[in-house]
Amino acid sequence: MNITITGRKMSVGEELRDFVETRIDSATKVFKIDPMTVEVVLRSEKNPAHPRPTSAEITLRTKGHVIRTEGSSTDIHAALEGAASKLERQLRKFKTRVIDKRQTGPKLTEVLESVSAMPGTHSFDDDESDQLVRIKEIDLDVLDTDAAMLQMDLLGHDFFVFDSAETGATNVLYRRRDGGYGLIRPRLESNDD
């Protein structure tokens, strides 16, 4: 496993680096996959008005899957502990929903292996609330709805855009406030009309 540790507005000493490596190794014991790369970004805000001035973001990449977690607290160790605990839960969910369901057929795992990481984002410096402030370009993957739900959960997003494996049309999957998921898809004209 390859672990990259970066400090933003803070230095990462040997003691903290050892703590990060130990905690990440412990969290990933739930489900070992090779190859696996982990990026850890530790941040510290100097603003005294910020209620949780430190945060830890963990991004795990393996075989086309991306799992992101974040934790924040007043102490960097507590922030890292929160993010690592979330990573452990996400890996358990990943193992349960993908690997343990291999008996249901190879189609789901084949599709999920083709899912790639999101490409970079472009941002603008305009702070106007009614202005476009960010553009994110993505490659749409052809997935069925179950695979899209899994990928959305692994990324920790509230919505996910994909091309439907059934219809070929672009769909938007989203998390509903009252629980569950919603799917937005275009109305397709039938040939019978």
C-alpha positions, -999 to +999 in steps of 0.1 A: +000+000+000+013+034-010+005+063+015+010+099+006+007+124+035+004+161+028+001+190+053-017+222+044-009+252+066+009+228+090+040+207+091+038+169+093+064+156+118+076+120+122+054+113+151+023+125+132+034+106+101+038+074+121+003+079+137-013+084+102+004+053+088-006+032+117-042+044+117-046+040+079-031+005+081-055-004+108-085+009+089-076-009+057-072-043+074-109-046+070-104-053+033-070-056+017-069-050-021-038-047-042-029-022-056-041+004-032-030+040-029-040+063-001-037+101-001-040+119+033-043+157+034-041+173+069-053+209+072-051+234+100-069+267+100-055+296+119-088+314+123-098+314+160-135+317+151-135+283+133-151+257+156-131+228+141-098+242+130-082+210+119-093+184+093-081+152+078-092+141+043-085+105+031-087+094-005-083+057-012-080+045-048-080+009-059-090-009-091-110+020-105-128+028-073-124+059-052-134+062-016-132+096+001-137+104+038-132+135+059-130+143+096-127+176+114-121+184+151-102+208+174-072+183+174-056+168+143-054+133+159-092+134+166-099+146+130-078+118+116-095+092+138-129+104+126-118+102+089-102+067+094-133+054+111-154+065+082-130+049+058-133+016+077-171+018+074-169+026+037-145-003+031-169-027+049-198-014+028-177-018-003-167-054+006-203-063+014-219-047-017-194-057-043-171-085-034-196-106-014-222-103-042-199-118-068-220-149-067-249-130-083-229-126-115-198-110-130-217-082-147-218-058-117-181-063-109-170-059-145-189-026-148-175-013-115-139-022-125-143+002-155-153+031-133-125+057-133-116+085-110-131+119-116-109+142-137-097+175-123-118+205-116-115+242-127-125+270-103-129+307-107-120+335-082-154+353-085-171+353-051-206+364-063-233+341-050-252+343-082-223+335-105-209+303-118-180+296-095-169+261-105-169+238-135-162+201-132-157+181-163-164+143-160-163+113-182-197+095-180-195+058-174-220+033-186-235+018-155-267+002-142-285+019-114-271-004-087-235+002-098-242+040-099-256+039-063-225+021-051-201+045-068-221+075-054-219+060-018-182+053-022-175+089-033-197+103-006-216+125-030-253+136-029-257+130-066-241+110-094-243+115-132-240+084-155-251+069-188-276+042-183-266+007-194-302-001-201-311+029-223-279+047-231-294+080-219-278+102-193-293+098-159-288+116-125-290+096-093-295+116-061-300+110-024-334+121-011-337+141+021-363+117+034-341+087+028-335+065-002-325+075-037-341+093-066-334+088-103-338+115-130-339+102-165-351+116-198-385+104-212-377+082-242-401+080-271-412+045-278-413+031-314-449+021-310-462+057-311 
